[in-house]
Amino acid sequence: MLEFIFALIIVFAIGMAIRWAIKRRKKSSSDNTSDQQQSPPNSKNISSQQTPPAPGNSAASKPPAFCSKCGQSASGDSAFCVNCGAKLE
């Protein structure tokens, strides 16, 4: 019975050590990412700075664009092909 209790204590201690290590790793990685992802207080959201399309010049009226290098269809606002990376004209 004493050996069982001793084994149980060892398993518990190992579990706590693993839990502590994981918690420490998550905390250190979240500290690193939060430092990298912080933006200056005066920065604005890029999506809020987009201007609406001019009337009569909507993407729906444009014919679909295709890459001249690989033939992949592209959206109207793309500058480069998503398949091969060639510049769209």
Gaussian input, Z-matrix of N, CA and C with variables (Angstrom, degrees):
# hf/3-21g

backbone

0 1
 N
 C     1     B1
 C     2     B2     1     A1
 N     3     B3     2     A2     1     D1
 C     4     B4     3     A3     2     D2
 C     5     B5     4     A4     3     D3
 N     6     B6     5     A5     4     D4
 C     7     B7     6     A6     5     D5
 C     8     B8     7     A7     6     D6
 N     9     B9     8     A8     7     D7
 C    10    B10     9     A9     8     D8
 C    11    B11    10    A10     9     D9
 N    12    B12    11    A11    10    D10
 C    13    B13    12    A12    11    D11
 C    14    B14    13    A13    12    D12
 N    15    B15    14    A14    13    D13
 C    16    B16    15    A15    14    D14
 C    17    B17    16    A16    15    D15
 N    18    B18    17    A17    16    D16
 C    19    B19    18    A18    17    D17
 C    20    B20    19    A19    18    D18
 N    21    B21    20    A20    19    D19
 C    22    B22    21    A21    20    D20
 C    23    B23    22    A22    21    D21
 N    24    B24    23    A23    22    D22
 C    25    B25    24    A24    23    D23
 C    26    B26    25    A25    24    D24
 N    27    B27    26    A26    25    D25
 C    28    B28    27    A27    26    D26
 C    29    B29    28    A28    27    D27
 N    30    B30    29    A29    28    D28
 C    31    B31    30    A30    29    D29
 C    32    B32    31    A31    30    D30
 N    33    B33    32    A32    31    D31
 C    34    B34    33    A33    32    D32
 C    35    B35    34    A34    33    D33
 N    36    B36    35    A35    34    D34
 C    37    B37    36    A36    35    D35
 C    38    B38    37    A37    36    D36
 N    39    B39    38    A38    37    D37
 C    40    B40    39    A39    38    D38
 C    41    B41    40    A40    39    D39
 N    42    B42    41    A41    40    D40
 C    43    B43    42    A42    41    D41
 C    44    B44    43    A43    42    D42
 N    45    B45    44    A44    43    D43
 C    46    B46    45    A45    44    D44
 C    47    B47    46    A46    45    D45
 N    48    B48    47    A47    46    D46
 C    49    B49    48    A48    47    D47
 C    50    B50    49    A49    48    D48
 N    51    B51    50    A50    49    D49
 C    52    B52    51    A51    50    D50
 C    53    B53    52    A52    51    D51
 N    54    B54    53    A53    52    D52
 C    55    B55    54    A54    53    D53
 C    56    B56    55    A55    54    D54
 N    57    B57    56    A56    55    D55
 C    58    B58    57    A57    56    D56
 C    59    B59    58    A58    57    D57
 N    60    B60    59    A59    58    D58
 C    61    B61    60    A60    59    D59
 C    62    B62    61    A61    60    D60
 N    63    B63    62    A62    61    D61
 C    64    B64    63    A63    62    D62
 C    65    B65    64    A64    63    D63
 N    66    B66    65    A65    64    D64
 C    67    B67    66    A66    65    D65
 C    68    B68    67    A67    66    D66
 N    69    B69    68    A68    67    D67
 C    70    B70    69    A69    68    D68
 C    71    B71    70    A70    69    D69
 N    72    B72    71    A71    70    D70
 C    73    B73    72    A72    71    D71
 C    74    B74    73    A73    72    D72
 N    75    B75    74    A74    73    D73
 C    76    B76    75    A75    74    D74
 C    77    B77    76    A76    75    D75
 N    78    B78    77    A77    76    D76
 C    79    B79    78    A78    77    D77
 C    80    B80    79    A79    78    D78
 N    81    B81    80    A80    79    D79
 C    82    B82    81    A81    80    D80
 C    83    B83    82    A82    81    D81
 N    84    B84    83    A83    82    D82
 C    85    B85    84    A84    83    D83
 C    86    B86    85    A85    84    D84
 N    87    B87    86    A86    85    D85
 C    88    B88    87    A87    86    D86
 C    89    B89    88    A88    87    D87
 N    90    B90    89    A89    88    D88
 C    91    B91    90    A90    89    D89
 C    92    B92    91    A91    90    D90
 N    93    B93    92    A92    91    D91
 C    94    B94    93    A93    92    D92
 C    95    B95    94    A94    93    D93
 N    96    B96    95    A95    94    D94
 C    97    B97    96    A96    95    D95
 C    98    B98    97    A97    96    D96
 N    99    B99    98    A98    97    D97
 C   100   B100    99    A99    98    D98
 C   101   B101   100   A100    99    D99
 N   102   B102   101   A101   100   D100
 C   103   B103   102   A102   101   D101
 C   104   B104   103   A103   102   D102
 N   105   B105   104   A104   103   D103
 C   106   B106   105   A105   104   D104
 C   107   B107   106   A106   105   D105
 N   108   B108   107   A107   106   D106
 C   109   B109   108   A108   107   D107
 C   110   B110   109   A109   108   D108
 N   111   B111   110   A110   109   D109
 C   112   B112   111   A111   110   D110
 C   113   B113   112   A112   111   D111
 N   114   B114   113   A113   112   D112
 C   115   B115   114   A114   113   D113
 C   116   B116   115   A115   114   D114
 N   117   B117   116   A116   115   D115
 C   118   B118   117   A117   116   D116
 C   119   B119   118   A118   117   D117
 N   120   B120   119   A119   118   D118
 C   121   B121   120   A120   119   D119
 C   122   B122   121   A121   120   D120
 N   123   B123   122   A122   121   D121
 C   124   B124   123   A123   122   D122
 C   125   B125   124   A124   123   D123
 N   126   B126   125   A125   124   D124
 C   127   B127   126   A126   125   D125
 C   128   B128   127   A127   126   D126
 N   129   B129   128   A128   127   D127
 C   130   B130   129   A129   128   D128
 C   131   B131   130   A130   129   D129
 N   132   B132   131   A131   130   D130
 C   133   B133   132   A132   131   D131
 C   134   B134   133   A133   132   D132
 N   135   B135   134   A134   133   D133
 C   136   B136   135   A135   134   D134
 C   137   B137   136   A136   135   D135
 N   138   B138   137   A137   136   D136
 C   139   B139   138   A138   137   D137
 C   140   B140   139   A139   138   D138
 N   141   B141   140   A140   139   D139
 C   142   B142   141   A141   140   D140
 C   143   B143   142   A142   141   D141
 N   144   B144   143   A143   142   D142
 C   145   B145   144   A144   143   D143
 C   146   B146   145   A145   144   D144
 N   147   B147   146   A146   145   D145
 C   148   B148   147   A147   146   D146
 C   149   B149   148   A148   147   D147
 N   150   B150   149   A149   148   D148
 C   151   B151   150   A150   149   D149
 C   152   B152   151   A151   150   D150
 N   153   B153   152   A152   151   D151
 C   154   B154   153   A153   152   D152
 C   155   B155   154   A154   153   D153
 N   156   B156   155   A155   154   D154
 C   157   B157   156   A156   155   D155
 C   158   B158   157   A157   156   D156
 N   159   B159   158   A158   157   D157
 C   160   B160   159   A159   158   D158
 C   161   B161   160   A160   159   D159
 N   162   B162   161   A161   160   D160
 C   163   B163   162   A162   161   D161
 C   164   B164   163   A163   162   D162
 N   165   B165   164   A164   163   D163
 C   166   B166   165   A165   164   D164
 C   167   B167   166   A166   165   D165
 N   168   B168   167   A167   166   D166
 C   169   B169   168   A168   167   D167
 C   170   B170   169   A169   168   D168
 N   171   B171   170   A170   169   D169
 C   172   B172   171   A171   170   D170
 C   173   B173   172   A172   171   D171
 N   174   B174   173   A173   172   D172
 C   175   B175   174   A174   173   D173
 C   176   B176   175   A175   174   D174
 N   177   B177   176   A176   175   D175
 C   178   B178   177   A177   176   D176
 C   179   B179   178   A178   177   D177
 N   180   B180   179   A179   178   D178
 C   181   B181   180   A180   179   D179
 C   182   B182   181   A181   180   D180
 N   183   B183   182   A182   181   D181
 C   184   B184   183   A183   182   D182
 C   185   B185   184   A184   183   D183
 N   186   B186   185   A185   184   D184
 C   187   B187   186   A186   185   D185
 C   188   B188   187   A187   186   D186
 N   189   B189   188   A188   187   D187
 C   190   B190   189   A189   188   D188
 C   191   B191   190   A190   189   D189
 N   192   B192   191   A191   190   D190
 C   193   B193   192   A192   191   D191
 C   194   B194   193   A193   192   D192
 N   195   B195   194   A194   193   D193
 C   196   B196   195   A195   194   D194
 C   197   B197   196   A196   195   D195
 N   198   B198   197   A197   196   D196
 C   199   B199   198   A198   197   D197
 C   200   B200   199   A199   198   D198
 N   201   B201   200   A200   199   D199
 C   202   B202   201   A201   200   D200
 C   203   B203   202   A202   201   D201
 N   204   B204   203   A203   202   D202
 C   205   B205   204   A204   203   D203
 C   206   B206   205   A205   204   D204
 N   207   B207   206   A206   205   D205
 C   208   B208   207   A207   206   D206
 C   209   B209   208   A208   207   D207
 N   210   B210   209   A209   208   D208
 C   211   B211   210   A210   209   D209
 C   212   B212   211   A211   210   D210
 N   213   B213   212   A212   211   D211
 C   214   B214   213   A213   212   D212
 C   215   B215   214   A214   213   D213
 N   216   B216   215   A215   214   D214
 C   217   B217   216   A216   215   D215
 C   218   B218   217   A217   216   D216
 N   219   B219   218   A218   217   D217
 C   220   B220   219   A219   218   D218
 C   221   B221   220   A220   219   D219
 N   222   B222   221   A221   220   D220
 C   223   B223   222   A222   221   D221
 C   224   B224   223   A223   222   D222
 N   225   B225   224   A224   223   D223
 C   226   B226   225   A225   224   D224
 C   227   B227   226   A226   225   D225
 N   228   B228   227   A227   226   D226
 C   229   B229   228   A228   227   D227
 C   230   B230   229   A229   228   D228
 N   231   B231   230   A230   229   D229
 C   232   B232   231   A231   230   D230
 C   233   B233   232   A232   231   D231
 N   234   B234   233   A233   232   D232
 C   235   B235   234   A234   233   D233
 C   236   B236   235   A235   234   D234
 N   237   B237   236   A236   235   D235
 C   238   B238   237   A237   236   D236
 C   239   B239   238   A238   237   D237
 N   240   B240   239   A239   238   D238
 C   241   B241   240   A240   239   D239
 C   242   B242   241   A241   240   D240
 N   243   B243   242   A242   241   D241
 C   244   B244   243   A243   242   D242
 C   245   B245   244   A244   243   D243
 N   246   B246   245   A245   244   D244
 C   247   B247   246   A246   245   D245
 C   248   B248   247   A247   246   D246
 N   249   B249   248   A248   247   D247
 C   250   B250   249   A249   248   D248
 C   251   B251   250   A250   249   D249
 N   252   B252   251   A251   250   D250
 C   253   B253   252   A252   251   D251
 C   254   B254   253   A253   252   D252
 N   255   B255   254   A254   253   D253
 C   256   B256   255   A255   254   D254
 C   257   B257   256   A256   255   D255
 N   258   B258   257   A257   256   D256
 C   259   B259   258   A258   257   D257
 C   260   B260   259   A259   258   D258
 N   261   B261   260   A260   259   D259
 C   262   B262   261   A261   260   D260
 C   263   B263   262   A262   261   D261
 N   264   B264   263   A263   262   D262
 C   265   B265   264   A264   263   D263
 C   266   B266   265   A265   264   D264

   B1=1.4485
   B2=1.5218
   B3=1.3192
   B4=1.4541
   B5=1.5258
   B6=1.3402
   B7=1.4675
   B8=1.5314
   B9=1.3211
   B10=1.4658
   B11=1.5278
   B12=1.2933
   B13=1.4713
   B14=1.5244
   B15=1.3257
   B16=1.4634
   B17=1.5321
   B18=1.3334
   B19=1.4667
   B20=1.5247
   B21=1.3115
   B22=1.4559
   B23=1.5308
   B24=1.2979
   B25=1.4670
   B26=1.5186
   B27=1.3084
   B28=1.4692
   B29=1.5230
   B30=1.3255
   B31=1.4677
   B32=1.5300
   B33=1.3041
   B34=1.4601
   B35=1.5261
   B36=1.3290
   B37=1.4631
   B38=1.5229
   B39=1.3205
   B40=1.4692
   B41=1.5243
   B42=1.3242
   B43=1.4631
   B44=1.5161
   B45=1.3075
   B46=1.4680
   B47=1.5238
   B48=1.3281
   B49=1.4662
   B50=1.5249
   B51=1.3141
   B52=1.4672
   B53=1.5223
   B54=1.3114
   B55=1.4702
   B56=1.5263
   B57=1.3222
   B58=1.4665
   B59=1.5279
   B60=1.3515
   B61=1.4619
   B62=1.5236
   B63=1.3321
   B64=1.4665
   B65=1.5232
   B66=1.3212
   B67=1.4592
   B68=1.5244
   B69=1.3122
   B70=1.4671
   B71=1.5220
   B72=1.3352
   B73=1.4666
   B74=1.5265
   B75=1.3409
   B76=1.4638
   B77=1.5185
   B78=1.3320
   B79=1.4549
   B80=1.5254
   B81=1.3299
   B82=1.4593
   B83=1.5248
   B84=1.3394
   B85=1.4594
   B86=1.5205
   B87=1.3231
   B88=1.4631
   B89=1.5223
   B90=1.3262
   B91=1.4609
   B92=1.5204
   B93=1.3263
   B94=1.4615
   B95=1.5192
   B96=1.3297
   B97=1.4601
   B98=1.5130
   B99=1.3278
   B100=1.4609
   B101=1.5219
   B102=1.3225
   B103=1.4588
   B104=1.5191
   B105=1.3354
   B106=1.4552
   B107=1.5146
   B108=1.3290
   B109=1.4521
   B110=1.5155
   B111=1.3077
   B112=1.4559
   B113=1.5184
   B114=1.3064
   B115=1.4482
   B116=1.5151
   B117=1.3221
   B118=1.4535
   B119=1.5267
   B120=1.3221
   B121=1.4642
   B122=1.5229
   B123=1.3278
   B124=1.4594
   B125=1.5217
   B126=1.3381
   B127=1.4609
   B128=1.5221
   B129=1.3201
   B130=1.4660
   B131=1.5092
   B132=1.3011
   B133=1.4498
   B134=1.5267
   B135=1.3144
   B136=1.4669
   B137=1.5187
   B138=1.3330
   B139=1.4575
   B140=1.5284
   B141=1.3242
   B142=1.4583
   B143=1.5245
   B144=1.3303
   B145=1.4520
   B146=1.5283
   B147=1.3171
   B148=1.4529
   B149=1.5188
   B150=1.3174
   B151=1.4528
   B152=1.5218
   B153=1.3081
   B154=1.4632
   B155=1.5316
   B156=1.3216
   B157=1.4671
   B158=1.5240
   B159=1.3203
   B160=1.4640
   B161=1.5263
   B162=1.3314
   B163=1.4633
   B164=1.5313
   B165=1.3283
   B166=1.4523
   B167=1.5155
   B168=1.3175
   B169=1.4521
   B170=1.5231
   B171=1.3187
   B172=1.4586
   B173=1.5224
   B174=1.3352
   B175=1.4587
   B176=1.5229
   B177=1.3421
   B178=1.4550
   B179=1.5250
   B180=1.3478
   B181=1.4522
   B182=1.5230
   B183=1.3318
   B184=1.4659
   B185=1.5206
   B186=1.3245
   B187=1.4626
   B188=1.5283
   B189=1.3181
   B190=1.4612
   B191=1.5310
   B192=1.3342
   B193=1.4653
   B194=1.5222
   B195=1.3349
   B196=1.4534
   B197=1.5099
   B198=1.3306
   B199=1.4580
   B200=1.5261
   B201=1.3305
   B202=1.4679
   B203=1.5267
   B204=1.3258
   B205=1.4586
   B206=1.5268
   B207=1.3671
   B208=1.4669
   B209=1.5247
   B210=1.3457
   B211=1.4539
   B212=1.5173
   B213=1.3171
   B214=1.4684
   B215=1.5201
   B216=1.3482
   B217=1.4616
   B218=1.5215
   B219=1.3260
   B220=1.4672
   B221=1.5081
   B222=1.3305
   B223=1.4591
   B224=1.5202
   B225=1.3193
   B226=1.4591
   B227=1.5102
   B228=1.3318
   B229=1.4518
   B230=1.5266
   B231=1.3236
   B232=1.4619
   B233=1.5198
   B234=1.3323
   B235=1.4549
   B236=1.5219
   B237=1.3480
   B238=1.4511
   B239=1.5193
   B240=1.3178
   B241=1.4618
   B242=1.5301
   B243=1.3327
   B244=1.4590
   B245=1.5194
   B246=1.3389
   B247=1.4608
   B248=1.5255
   B249=1.3285
   B250=1.4748
   B251=1.5188
   B252=1.3183
   B253=1.4650
   B254=1.5141
   B255=1.3277
   B256=1.4676
   B257=1.5253
   B258=1.3292
   B259=1.4658
   B260=1.5089
   B261=1.3298
   B262=1.4715
   B263=1.5200
   B264=1.2989
   B265=1.4601
   B266=1.5038
   A1=111.26
   A2=116.21
   A3=120.92
   A4=110.99
   A5=116.37
   A6=119.83
   A7=110.98
   A8=116.18
   A9=120.34
   A10=111.03
   A11=117.33
   A12=121.26
   A13=110.43
   A14=116.15
   A15=120.32
   A16=110.64
   A17=117.00
   A18=121.23
   A19=110.71
   A20=116.96
   A21=121.55
   A22=111.12
   A23=117.21
   A24=121.23
   A25=110.65
   A26=117.81
   A27=121.40
   A28=110.28
   A29=117.61
   A30=120.95
   A31=110.03
   A32=117.12
   A33=121.13
   A34=110.80
   A35=117.61
   A36=121.70
   A37=110.82
   A38=117.49
   A39=120.92
   A40=110.12
   A41=116.96
   A42=120.36
   A43=112.21
   A44=116.59
   A45=120.59
   A46=111.19
   A47=117.60
   A48=121.11
   A49=110.62
   A50=117.02
   A51=120.61
   A52=110.21
   A53=116.67
   A54=120.67
   A55=110.86
   A56=116.49
   A57=121.03
   A58=111.25
   A59=116.58
   A60=120.44
   A61=111.17
   A62=117.38
   A63=120.53
   A64=110.20
   A65=116.39
   A66=120.20
   A67=110.81
   A68=116.43
   A69=120.89
   A70=110.94
   A71=116.90
   A72=121.22
   A73=110.21
   A74=117.35
   A75=120.55
   A76=110.70
   A77=116.11
   A78=119.64
   A79=110.84
   A80=117.96
   A81=120.30
   A82=111.29
   A83=117.83
   A84=119.03
   A85=110.88
   A86=118.88
   A87=120.29
   A88=110.49
   A89=118.40
   A90=120.97
   A91=110.38
   A92=117.57
   A93=121.42
   A94=111.53
   A95=117.75
   A96=120.10
   A97=111.57
   A98=118.03
   A99=118.97
   A100=110.38
   A101=118.26
   A102=120.58
   A103=110.68
   A104=117.14
   A105=120.94
   A106=112.01
   A107=118.76
   A108=121.51
   A109=113.61
   A110=118.59
   A111=119.36
   A112=109.29
   A113=116.14
   A114=121.58
   A115=108.91
   A116=116.76
   A117=118.94
   A118=110.55
   A119=118.46
   A120=120.48
   A121=113.67
   A122=119.33
   A123=121.85
   A124=112.98
   A125=118.29
   A126=119.49
   A127=109.37
   A128=115.81
   A129=121.55
   A130=109.27
   A131=115.97
   A132=121.86
   A133=108.54
   A134=117.01
   A135=121.36
   A136=110.82
   A137=117.27
   A138=119.17
   A139=112.02
   A140=118.13
   A141=119.80
   A142=111.90
   A143=118.22
   A144=121.72
   A145=112.70
   A146=118.60
   A147=120.93
   A148=109.79
   A149=115.68
   A150=120.57
   A151=109.00
   A152=117.67
   A153=119.84
   A154=109.95
   A155=117.16
   A156=119.83
   A157=110.83
   A158=114.69
   A159=120.44
   A160=109.44
   A161=118.30
   A162=120.32
   A163=110.61
   A164=115.73
   A165=120.75
   A166=112.83
   A167=118.34
   A168=121.42
   A169=108.85
   A170=117.18
   A171=120.91
   A172=110.87
   A173=115.34
   A174=120.70
   A175=110.81
   A176=117.60
   A177=120.73
   A178=111.27
   A179=118.26
   A180=120.29
   A181=112.31
   A182=117.83
   A183=121.35
   A184=109.88
   A185=117.50
   A186=118.96
   A187=108.80
   A188=118.17
   A189=119.67
   A190=111.19
   A191=116.37
   A192=121.53
   A193=109.54
   A194=115.08
   A195=121.67
   A196=109.23
   A197=116.66
   A198=122.55
   A199=108.47
   A200=116.36
   A201=119.87
   A202=111.91
   A203=117.67
   A204=120.60
   A205=112.20
   A206=117.42
   A207=119.66
   A208=113.71
   A209=118.72
   A210=121.84
   A211=114.86
   A212=117.89
   A213=121.99
   A214=109.58
   A215=117.01
   A216=119.63
   A217=108.82
   A218=115.77
   A219=121.02
   A220=109.28
   A221=115.63
   A222=119.19
   A223=109.01
   A224=116.51
   A225=121.06
   A226=114.29
   A227=118.83
   A228=119.91
   A229=113.31
   A230=118.08
   A231=121.25
   A232=110.75
   A233=116.03
   A234=121.24
   A235=111.09
   A236=116.35
   A237=121.25
   A238=109.86
   A239=116.93
   A240=122.91
   A241=109.08
   A242=116.10
   A243=120.31
   A244=111.83
   A245=117.60
   A246=121.00
   A247=111.56
   A248=117.84
   A249=119.82
   A250=113.59
   A251=118.96
   A252=121.99
   A253=114.84
   A254=117.51
   A255=120.30
   A256=109.75
   A257=115.90
   A258=120.13
   A259=109.31
   A260=115.61
   A261=120.34
   A262=109.46
   A263=115.85
   A264=121.33
   A265=111.30
   D1=-37.60
   D2=179.76
   D3=-64.98
   D4=-36.85
   D5=178.59
   D6=-65.94
   D7=-37.33
   D8=177.87
   D9=-63.61
   D10=-44.24
   D11=178.89
   D12=-64.65
   D13=-41.22
   D14=178.22
   D15=-62.42
   D16=-44.19
   D17=178.24
   D18=-63.73
   D19=-39.79
   D20=178.63
   D21=-63.41
   D22=-40.97
   D23=177.88
   D24=-65.28
   D25=-41.02
   D26=178.92
   D27=-64.44
   D28=-45.33
   D29=178.89
   D30=-61.74
   D31=-42.05
   D32=178.25
   D33=-62.64
   D34=-43.81
   D35=-179.92
   D36=-64.05
   D37=-41.81
   D38=178.31
   D39=-64.66
   D40=-42.21
   D41=178.20
   D42=-61.51
   D43=-42.48
   D44=178.45
   D45=-65.72
   D46=-38.56
   D47=178.36
   D48=-64.76
   D49=-41.37
   D50=178.23
   D51=-65.63
   D52=-43.70
   D53=178.93
   D54=-60.60
   D55=-43.67
   D56=178.69
   D57=-62.18
   D58=-42.65
   D59=-179.37
   D60=-64.80
   D61=-41.79
   D62=179.55
   D63=-65.78
   D64=-43.36
   D65=179.86
   D66=-62.56
   D67=-40.96
   D68=178.97
   D69=-65.36
   D70=-41.20
   D71=-179.66
   D72=-65.22
   D73=-43.00
   D74=179.11
   D75=-63.67
   D76=-40.09
   D77=-179.33
   D78=-65.69
   D79=-42.50
   D80=-179.00
   D81=-70.32
   D82=-35.82
   D83=178.71
   D84=-72.63
   D85=-34.85
   D86=178.14
   D87=-70.85
   D88=-31.58
   D89=175.68
   D90=-65.79
   D91=-40.25
   D92=179.79
   D93=-67.43
   D94=-43.07
   D95=-178.00
   D96=-72.25
   D97=-33.65
   D98=-179.81
   D99=-69.02
   D100=-32.05
   D101=176.68
   D102=-67.41
   D103=-36.99
   D104=-177.92
   D105=-77.61
   D106=-30.38
   D107=-173.34
   D108=-92.90
   D109=-5.36
   D110=-179.82
   D111=-71.88
   D112=136.50
   D113=178.03
   D114=-109.24
   D115=157.88
   D116=178.23
   D117=-61.38
   D118=151.64
   D119=-175.67
   D120=-64.37
   D121=-23.60
   D122=-178.03
   D123=-92.67
   D124=0.73
   D125=-178.83
   D126=-74.81
   D127=148.55
   D128=179.90
   D129=-111.47
   D130=159.34
   D131=177.06
   D132=-69.31
   D133=129.10
   D134=-176.52
   D135=-63.43
   D136=-38.12
   D137=-178.23
   D138=-64.55
   D139=-26.84
   D140=179.10
   D141=-77.67
   D142=-12.90
   D143=-179.07
   D144=-91.75
   D145=-2.95
   D146=-179.02
   D147=-73.00
   D148=139.70
   D149=178.95
   D150=-91.98
   D151=146.23
   D152=178.85
   D153=-69.99
   D154=153.24
   D155=179.38
   D156=-66.48
   D157=149.52
   D158=179.35
   D159=-68.12
   D160=146.46
   D161=179.24
   D162=-62.75
   D163=138.36
   D164=179.80
   D165=82.30
   D166=-4.26
   D167=-178.92
   D168=-121.70
   D169=42.12
   D170=-176.47
   D171=-79.97
   D172=159.97
   D173=179.95
   D174=-68.14
   D175=-23.56
   D176=-179.80
   D177=-69.19
   D178=-27.36
   D179=-179.41
   D180=-83.35
   D181=-14.08
   D182=179.20
   D183=-82.38
   D184=143.99
   D185=174.46
   D186=-71.43
   D187=153.51
   D188=-179.54
   D189=-62.25
   D190=140.54
   D191=-179.67
   D192=-90.67
   D193=148.44
   D194=177.59
   D195=-131.11
   D196=148.11
   D197=177.75
   D198=-73.19
   D199=131.74
   D200=179.66
   D201=-75.87
   D202=-14.82
   D203=-178.64
   D204=-90.51
   D205=-46.89
   D206=-175.13
   D207=-117.12
   D208=-12.86
   D209=178.14
   D210=86.86
   D211=4.04
   D212=179.80
   D213=-67.47
   D214=137.52
   D215=176.26
   D216=-72.40
   D217=146.41
   D218=-177.14
   D219=-132.13
   D220=152.50
   D221=176.04
   D222=-74.04
   D223=161.03
   D224=-174.57
   D225=-66.15
   D226=-25.00
   D227=-176.70
   D228=-98.17
   D229=4.38
   D230=-179.59
   D231=-77.84
   D232=140.51
   D233=176.06
   D234=-98.10
   D235=-23.35
   D236=-178.19
   D237=-132.47
   D238=152.78
   D239=178.87
   D240=-71.04
   D241=134.00
   D242=179.31
   D243=-75.33
   D244=-17.98
   D245=-177.70
   D246=-89.43
   D247=-50.95
   D248=-174.73
   D249=-113.66
   D250=-13.49
   D251=177.86
   D252=86.96
   D253=4.54
   D254=-179.98
   D255=-70.31
   D256=149.89
   D257=178.63
   D258=-72.78
   D259=130.58
   D260=179.29
   D261=-85.03
   D262=143.05
   D263=-178.76
   D264=-101.57

